[in-house]
């Protein structure tokens, strides 16, 4: 193979991402949510009335995946969807009181995960980590573009 695993930074990025997802999964589970459901409720809380397509973009999932996720949240009474008053083809999505309660529980626990991660780094290290991750994101985007 062209590069040993111990030289592939993608392995480290993936490991950290998987650990973050696992910690968030444990955090949001008592609220009866999955991480993608929590992310959707979190975006909805700040963007009442957002369309499913816009919500999918914000959560970085496909519109089809978001449609399935929203159907489940609607069936459980955590969100409600209604036609936009002017654009009947667009469904506005809003949290219900039950959705807001689930989000509050999940978010309190997810924030604890974020605080634990944050506590591992000084302010300067957090700033440096964000800059390095930004560079990594840019490099990966350029690499993908070069392969097109």
Secondary structure, DSSP 8 states (H G I E B T S, - for coil): --S-GGG-HHHHHHHHHHHHHHHHHHHHHTTT--HHHHHHHHHHHHSTTB-HHHHHHHHTS-HHHHHHHHHHHHHTTSEEEEE-SS-TTSEEEEE-HHHHHHHHHHHHHHHHHHHHHHHTS-HHHHHHHHHHHHHHHHHHHHHHHHH-
